[in-house]
Amino acid sequence: MEDLYDGIPVAELPITDVDVPDPEHLRRSARHPGDADIAPLDLRGLVARDAQSRTGEAIRVVGYSPAAERLLVVVLLPGEHPPAGRWHVVTAWPASARLRAAYAAAQAEEDDSDDQP
């Protein structure tokens, strides 16, 4: 059974504009010395519901951040219902080894499908 978010398949949610309400919140180095700050990322990565969401509205996006030079997990809330593309960043952190592997597998599968005639 396909996971729907306001009637839209989660994997097809439009994510075109991402707002960071509190940019200081994404300065992880201020709270965790030696950690990388969170920066823009490729939002075409893995998308799923956030199982930890208290409201049930949050999603998680796993994508690569060229500025941080790492894979990140970003929690987003929609700007409206149904989602039309604008999302708000709640928090973000470096992706775990398990998520990095899942992301790599999804990217490889996408690359393979791009090579098909």
N, CA and C of each residue as an Amber inpcrd file, in Angstrom:
protein
   351
   0.8450000  -1.1890000   0.0000000   0.0000000   0.0000000   0.0000000
   0.8840000   1.2440000   0.0000000   0.5670000   2.1780000  -0.8680000
   1.3570000   3.3940000  -1.0120000   1.0590000   4.3760000   0.1120000
   2.1160000   4.9950000   0.6620000   1.9730000   5.9760000   1.7260000
   1.5820000   7.3160000   1.1130000   0.4190000   7.8340000   1.5190000
  -0.0660000   9.1040000   0.9890000   0.0370000  10.2070000   2.0330000
   0.3030000  11.4090000   1.5770000   0.3620000  12.6010000   2.4250000
  -0.6030000  13.6020000   1.8150000  -1.7050000  13.8580000   2.4780000
  -2.7510000  14.7250000   1.9370000  -3.1470000  14.3000000   0.5250000
  -3.1800000  12.9780000   0.2920000  -3.5900000  12.4420000  -0.9940000
  -2.4880000  12.3600000  -2.0290000  -1.2780000  12.7690000  -1.6720000
  -0.1390000  12.7510000  -2.6030000   0.8220000  11.6470000  -2.1740000
   1.2800000  10.7970000  -3.0980000   2.2810000   9.7970000  -2.7150000
   3.5050000  10.5040000  -2.1070000   3.9700000  10.0230000  -0.9680000
   5.0630000  10.6870000  -0.2480000   6.2730000  10.9080000  -1.1570000
   6.6150000   9.9320000  -1.9680000   7.7750000  10.0550000  -2.8480000
   7.5860000  11.1290000  -3.9220000   6.3390000  11.5690000  -4.1350000
   6.0620000  12.5670000  -5.1710000   5.6960000  13.9350000  -4.6000000
   5.8860000  14.1270000  -3.2930000   5.5680000  15.4230000  -2.6990000
   6.3720000  16.5330000  -3.3720000   5.7260000  17.6320000  -3.7250000
   6.4800000  18.7330000  -4.3360000   7.3110000  19.4520000  -3.2710000
   8.6050000  19.5730000  -3.5170000   9.5030000  20.3110000  -2.6220000
  10.2950000  21.2540000  -3.5130000   9.7880000  22.4850000  -3.6470000
  10.4210000  23.4450000  -4.5480000  11.0200000  24.6310000  -3.8190000
  10.5210000  24.9150000  -2.6280000  10.9930000  26.0760000  -1.8710000
  11.1190000  25.6630000  -0.4110000  12.3010000  25.8390000   0.1610000
  12.5290000  25.4610000   1.5480000  12.9370000  26.6970000   2.3270000
  12.1720000  26.9950000   3.3600000  12.3830000  28.1570000   4.2100000
  13.0640000  27.7130000   5.5070000  14.0380000  28.4840000   5.9480000
  14.7030000  28.2090000   7.2270000  14.2850000  29.3180000   8.1860000
  13.2510000  29.0680000   9.0180000  12.7370000  30.1130000   9.9160000
  13.7800000  30.6470000  10.9030000  14.6750000  29.7870000  11.3860000
  15.6740000  30.2080000  12.3570000  17.0470000  29.7150000  11.9030000
  17.7310000  30.4860000  11.0410000  19.0280000  30.0360000  10.5070000
  20.0460000  29.6980000  11.6000000  19.9840000  30.3590000  12.7390000
  20.9150000  30.0590000  13.8330000  20.7680000  28.6180000  14.3050000
  19.5470000  28.0920000  14.1990000  19.2960000  26.7230000  14.6490000
  20.1220000  25.7190000  13.8420000  20.4470000  26.0660000  12.6110000
  21.1910000  25.1490000  11.7520000  22.7050000  25.3020000  11.8990000
  23.1460000  26.1700000  12.8100000  24.5810000  26.3210000  13.0830000
  24.9770000  25.2910000  14.1420000  25.0790000  24.0350000  13.7330000
  25.4020000  22.9390000  14.6550000  26.7560000  23.1230000  15.3180000
  27.6900000  23.7770000  14.6260000  29.0230000  23.9620000  15.1850000
  28.9870000  24.8080000  16.4550000  27.9770000  25.6520000  16.6020000
  27.8590000  26.4740000  17.8130000  27.4510000  25.6200000  19.0150000
  26.7010000  24.5630000  18.7730000  26.2300000  23.6950000  19.8650000
  27.0850000  22.4510000  20.0230000  27.6790000  22.0120000  18.9180000
  28.4750000  20.7860000  18.9060000  29.8270000  21.1010000  18.2630000
  30.8110000  21.5480000  19.0430000  32.1130000  21.9040000  18.4640000
  32.6650000  20.7990000  17.5630000  33.1380000  21.2180000  16.3970000
  33.6930000  20.2780000  15.4320000  32.6730000  19.7320000  14.4570000
  31.3870000  19.9520000  14.7130000  30.3590000  19.4500000  13.8060000
  30.1640000  20.4480000  12.6660000  29.6770000  19.9710000  11.5370000
  29.4460000  20.8300000  10.3740000  28.1050000  21.5380000  10.5000000
  28.0720000  22.7570000  10.0240000  26.8090000  23.4800000   9.9660000
  25.9570000  22.8810000   8.8570000  24.6580000  22.9960000   9.0110000
  23.7270000  22.4720000   8.0230000  23.5990000  23.5030000   6.9110000
  23.6570000  23.0420000   5.6950000  23.6130000  23.9310000   4.5410000
  22.6340000  23.3660000   3.5190000  22.3460000  24.1360000   2.4690000
  21.4120000  23.6420000   1.4500000  21.8120000  22.2590000   0.9440000
  20.7940000  21.5050000   0.5410000  21.0590000  20.1620000   0.0530000
  20.1830000  19.8240000  -1.1280000  20.5010000  18.7060000  -1.7350000
  19.7450000  18.1880000  -2.8600000  18.4590000  17.5890000  -2.2930000
  17.3450000  18.2590000  -2.5250000  16.0750000  17.8070000  -1.9490000
  15.3830000  16.7700000  -2.8170000  16.0990000  16.2160000  -3.7960000
  15.5260000  15.1460000  -4.6070000  15.9190000  13.7940000  -4.0370000
  16.4220000  13.7760000  -2.8230000  16.8680000  12.5380000  -2.2050000
  15.7150000  11.6890000  -1.7160000  15.9700000  10.9210000  -0.6860000
  14.9460000  10.0490000  -0.1050000  13.9500000  10.8860000   0.6900000
  12.6710000  10.6270000   0.4930000  11.6220000  11.3570000   1.2070000
  10.7290000  10.3430000   1.9000000  10.4480000  10.6040000   3.1780000
   9.5750000   9.7090000   3.9490000   8.8880000  10.5080000   5.0450000
   7.8280000   9.9480000   5.5510000   7.1850000  10.5650000   6.7150000
   8.1470000  10.5300000   7.8850000   8.0390000  11.5080000   8.7610000
   8.8600000  11.5390000   9.9710000   8.1080000  10.7850000  11.0550000
   8.5860000   9.5960000  11.3730000   7.9130000   8.7530000  12.3740000
   7.9110000   9.3900000  13.7600000   8.7950000  10.3450000  14.0020000
   8.8730000  11.0070000  15.3060000   8.0120000  12.2650000  15.3820000
   7.3370000  12.6190000  14.2960000   6.5370000  13.8410000  14.2570000
   5.3950000  13.7820000  15.2630000   5.3180000  14.7870000  16.1090000
   4.2300000  14.8450000  17.0960000   2.8960000  15.1710000  16.4390000
   2.9300000  15.9380000  15.3460000   1.6950000  16.3440000  14.6740000
   1.3290000  15.4300000  13.5130000   2.2890000  14.6090000  13.0690000
   2.0570000  13.7600000  11.9100000   2.2240000  14.4970000  10.5950000
   2.6420000  15.7720000  10.6420000   2.7900000  16.5750000   9.4300000
   4.2040000  16.5840000   8.8640000   5.1940000  16.2400000   9.6600000
   6.5870000  16.3620000   9.2260000   7.0070000  15.2330000   8.3000000
   7.9350000  15.5730000   7.4180000   8.5890000  14.5780000   6.5720000
  10.0930000  14.6960000   6.8050000  10.8050000  13.6450000   6.4010000
  12.2630000  13.6670000   6.4480000  12.7840000  13.5180000   5.0300000
  13.7680000  14.3360000   4.6990000  14.4260000  14.2490000   3.4000000
  15.8850000  13.9330000   3.6610000  16.3980000  12.9140000   2.9950000
  17.8150000  12.5750000   3.0710000  18.4190000  13.0320000   1.7550000
  19.3560000  13.9740000   1.8320000  19.9650000  14.4960000   0.6210000
  21.3840000  14.9590000   0.8680000  22.1240000  15.1220000  -0.2090000
  23.5160000  15.5180000  -0.1080000  23.6340000  17.0340000  -0.0440000
  24.4400000  17.5250000   0.8810000  24.7280000  18.9480000   1.0030000
  26.1390000  19.2060000   0.4980000  26.2870000  19.8430000  -0.6660000
  27.6320000  20.1430000  -1.1670000  28.4120000  21.0570000  -0.2140000
  27.7420000  22.0070000   0.4120000  28.4300000  22.9340000   1.3170000
  28.9560000  22.2120000   2.5560000  28.1500000  21.2980000   3.1030000
  28.5790000  20.5470000   4.2890000  29.4150000  19.3230000   3.9020000
  29.4070000  18.9920000   2.6020000  30.1170000  17.8280000   2.0760000
  29.7290000  16.5400000   2.7850000  28.4410000  16.3810000   2.9940000
  27.9410000  15.1630000   3.6280000  26.4590000  15.0000000   3.3500000
  25.9790000  13.8080000   3.6320000  24.5730000  13.4800000   3.4980000
  23.8680000  13.9040000   4.7770000  22.7310000  14.5720000   4.6330000
  21.9930000  15.0860000   5.7860000  20.5640000  14.5480000   5.8150000
  19.9990000  14.5300000   7.0120000  18.5760000  14.2790000   7.2090000
  17.9760000  15.6270000   7.5950000  16.9610000  16.0680000   6.8530000
  16.3190000  17.3450000   7.1280000  14.8420000  17.0810000   7.3880000
  14.3430000  17.5910000   8.5110000  12.9350000  17.4570000   8.8500000
  12.2280000  18.7250000   8.3810000  11.1600000  18.5250000   7.6110000
  10.4070000  19.6390000   7.0280000   8.9310000  19.5800000   7.4120000
   8.3260000  20.7570000   7.5470000   6.8770000  20.8830000   7.7250000
   6.3230000  21.6270000   6.5210000   5.1230000  21.2550000   6.0570000
   4.5720000  21.9180000   4.8680000   4.1040000  23.3360000   5.1810000
   4.2030000  24.1870000   4.1570000   3.7070000  25.5500000   4.2930000
   2.1970000  25.6080000   4.1780000   1.6050000  24.5860000   3.5560000
   0.1530000  24.5430000   3.3910000  -0.2900000  23.1150000   3.1270000
  -1.5800000  22.9020000   3.2180000  -2.1570000  21.5800000   2.9430000
  -3.1720000  21.7160000   1.8250000  -3.1420000  20.8180000   0.8370000
  -2.0780000  19.8530000   0.5930000  -0.7970000  20.5810000   0.2150000
   0.3560000  19.9420000   0.4210000   1.6350000  20.5970000   0.1190000
   1.7100000  21.0190000  -1.3460000   2.1320000  22.2810000  -1.5420000
   2.2330000  22.8130000  -2.8990000   3.6770000  23.1070000  -3.2890000
   4.6340000  22.7830000  -2.4090000   6.0320000  22.9910000  -2.7540000
   6.8260000  23.7260000  -1.6990000   6.1800000  24.5830000  -0.8920000
   6.8990000  25.3450000   0.1390000   6.9070000  24.5560000   1.4510000
   8.1240000  24.3970000   2.0030000   8.3170000  23.6630000   3.2500000
   9.1880000  24.4890000   4.1840000   9.0890000  24.2100000   5.4710000
   9.8700000  24.9040000   6.4940000  10.7840000  23.8990000   7.1950000
  12.0570000  24.2530000   7.3230000  13.0180000  23.3880000   8.0060000
  12.7420000  23.4230000   9.5040000  12.6480000  22.2370000  10.0990000
  12.4850000  22.1150000  11.5450000  13.8500000  21.8740000  12.1770000
  14.5670000  20.9040000  11.6640000  15.9010000  20.5750000  12.1590000
  16.6070000  19.7060000  11.1330000  17.8840000  19.4610000  11.3600000
  18.6620000  18.6240000  10.4490000  19.8670000  18.0630000  11.1890000
  20.3940000  16.9440000  10.6620000  21.5730000  16.3170000  11.2560000
  22.2280000  15.4180000  10.2160000  23.4880000  15.0360000  10.4500000
  24.1550000  14.1280000   9.5040000  23.4510000  12.7730000   9.4530000
  23.3760000  12.1940000   8.2600000  22.7100000  10.8990000   8.0670000
  23.5490000   9.7700000   8.6670000  22.8590000   8.7600000   9.1610000
  23.5130000   7.5750000   9.7260000  24.0750000   6.7090000   8.5960000
  24.8870000   5.7450000   8.9560000  25.4540000   4.8170000   7.9690000
  24.3450000   4.0780000   7.2290000  23.2960000   3.6810000   7.9300000
  22.1720000   2.9710000   7.3070000  21.4930000   3.8490000   6.2520000
  21.2700000   5.1170000   6.5640000  20.6380000   6.0170000   5.6000000
  21.5770000   6.3490000   4.4470000  22.8710000   6.4490000   4.7200000
  23.8220000   6.6830000   3.6330000  23.7970000   5.5200000   2.6470000
  23.7090000   4.3050000   3.1630000  23.6450000   3.1270000   2.2950000
  22.3580000   3.1160000   1.4850000  21.2310000   3.4460000   2.1180000
  19.9460000   3.4760000   1.4160000  19.9540000   4.5550000   0.3290000
  20.5320000   5.7030000   0.6340000  20.6260000   6.7920000  -0.3360000
  21.4810000   6.3610000  -1.5320000  22.6360000   5.7360000  -1.2560000
  23.5240000   5.2790000  -2.3260000  22.8150000   4.2570000  -3.2130000
  22.0660000   3.3480000  -2.5960000  21.3340000   2.3410000  -3.3630000
  20.2730000   2.9950000  -4.2380000  19.5590000   3.9660000  -3.7050000
  18.5250000   4.6620000  -4.4750000  19.1450000   5.4460000  -5.6300000
  20.2890000   6.0760000  -5.3880000  20.9710000   6.8270000  -6.4470000
  21.4540000   5.8860000  -7.5470000  21.9850000   4.7330000  -7.1540000
  22.4590000   3.7500000  -8.1420000  21.2880000   3.2410000  -8.9770000
  20.1550000   2.9860000  -8.3300000  18.9660000   2.5210000  -9.0470000
  18.4860000   3.5920000 -10.0150000  18.4970000   4.8530000  -9.5860000
  18.0810000   5.9540000 -10.4460000  19.0340000   6.0870000 -11.6390000
  20.3390000   5.9640000 -11.3850000  21.3180000   6.0290000 -12.4690000
  21.0960000   4.9060000 -13.4710000  20.7900000   3.6950000 -12.9650000
  20.5250000   2.5620000 -13.8480000  19.2930000   2.8070000 -14.7060000
  18.2500000   3.3870000 -14.1180000  17.0220000   3.6210000 -14.8770000
  17.2300000   4.7480000 -15.8960000  18.1390000   5.6780000 -15.6050000
  18.4510000   6.7400000 -16.5830000  19.1880000   6.1870000 -17.7910000
  19.9150000   5.0800000 -17.5900000  20.6760000   4.4720000 -18.6750000
  19.8140000   3.5990000 -19.5870000  18.6120000   3.2720000 -19.1590000
  17.7180000   2.4160000 -19.9460000  17.1570000   3.2150000 -21.1120000
  17.0750000   2.6030000 -22.3050000  16.5250000   3.3040000 -23.4900000
  15.0370000   3.4890000 -23.3840000
